[in-house]
Amino acid sequence: MATDVRTGKSSRDKGEVEIALVDGMPVVSSLKVAEHFRKRHDDVLKAIRNISGGLPEDFCARNFAETSVEVAQPNGGVRTLPAFDLTRDAFALVIMGFTGSKALAWKIRYIEAFNAMEKKILHQLKSNTQQELDAANEDNKQQFQFKQWESIDGEKLKGIIGWLNYWCKIDNLEFDEAVKQLCTVLQVNNLQEIQEEDTVYIYNFIWCSLFKIRNKSGVELTKEQQDAFNGILLFWEKCLGESSVNIVSFICTKCNIKSFSEIKQHSLDKAFNAALLGIFRHVFCNLSDKVYKI
């Protein structure tokens, strides 16, 4: 069960920021964000889902925790509302578009609150480190390790830039816009600030972008394009033995679409990417009954 330690004043005190400590991670409830930034909570939930929908799954799992909150009603009853616990990174992404002098003041308060909580946690870690080391035995018990940040290797950065160029071609993006989106997710100012430990997040972010169709409107496929796409699906089904139901489900899931009718000329490359991924999985992994494993 998750440990949830609430800090700050009661919810009746509108001037106080309330930060929670859940499993050692400082978080803020979406309900408090809505309250302090004067937004409807359902609008904040909508913004959270829109933002998290474009992010890597592992990033969302670490930073956006879906939960529920019981709220007392005037008639004495209790209503259960959906909510999210947001880490500092998730909070920063959600409130990025909130503007105005009052919003700025709350942003500063929350930054100070997160800083204070993280300082408290760091102090506790430092005080406990020696005890952890003393308790370690010859069985190589896991210990806390504080790792120095390491700048990304120059050759690896060239490879990432190459992948960004491919993403730009697939999504019809300007290179600067692709870099901006990536830097926003990583919370860095430019590619030179990327750390070695960021590479997994980069791979996941760009990988998802190679398949996910965000804009589902546009010019319909030509007959030649439709025939080419149907041809590769026919090969997958007839030559490799995959069921048509699995093929449609796999591509729709990877591309974030409900049906093939949402594939347009600008997004056809993404559908081809998903189909080729499924075919390669089938050929090299031979997992025809586990189409969602990859």
Stockholm file with secondary structure:
# STOCKHOLM 1.0

chainA/1-294         MATDVRTGKSSRDKGEVEIALVDGMPVVSSLKVAEHFRKRHDDVLKAIRNISGGLPEDFCARNFAETSVEVAQPNGGVRTLPAFDLTRDAFALVIMGFTGSKALAWKIRYIEAFNAMEKKILHQLKSNTQQELDAANEDNKQQFQFKQWESIDGEKLKGIIGWLNYWCKIDNLEFDEAVKQLCTVLQVNNLQEIQEEDTVYIYNFIWCSLFKIRNKSGVELTKEQQDAFNGILLFWEKCLGESSVNIVSFICTKCNIKSFSEIKQHSLDKAFNAALLGIFRHVFCNLSDKVYKI
#=GR chainA/1-294 SS CCCEEECSSCTTCTTSCCCEEETTEEEEEHHHHHHHTTCCHHHHHHHHHHHHTTSCHHHHHHHEEEEEEEEECTTSCEEEEEEEEECHHHHHHHGGGCCSHHHHHHHHHHHHHHHHHHHHHHHHHHHHHHHHHHHCCTTTCCCCCCCCCCBCCHHHHHHHHHHHHHHHHHHTCCHHHHHHHHHHHHTCSSGGGCBGGGHHHHHHHHHHHTTCCCCCCSCCCCHHHHHHHHHHHHHHHHHHCCCHHHHHHHHHHHHTCSSGGGCCGGGHHHHHHHHHHHHHHHHHHCCTTCTTCC
#=GC SS_cons         CCCEEECSSCTTCTTSCCCEEETTEEEEEHHHHHHHTTCCHHHHHHHHHHHHTTSCHHHHHHHEEEEEEEEECTTSCEEEEEEEEECHHHHHHHGGGCCSHHHHHHHHHHHHHHHHHHHHHHHHHHHHHHHHHHHCCTTTCCCCCCCCCCBCCHHHHHHHHHHHHHHHHHHTCCHHHHHHHHHHHHTCSSGGGCBGGGHHHHHHHHHHHTTCCCCCCSCCCCHHHHHHHHHHHHHHHHHHCCCHHHHHHHHHHHHTCSSGGGCCGGGHHHHHHHHHHHHHHHHHHCCTTCTTCC
//
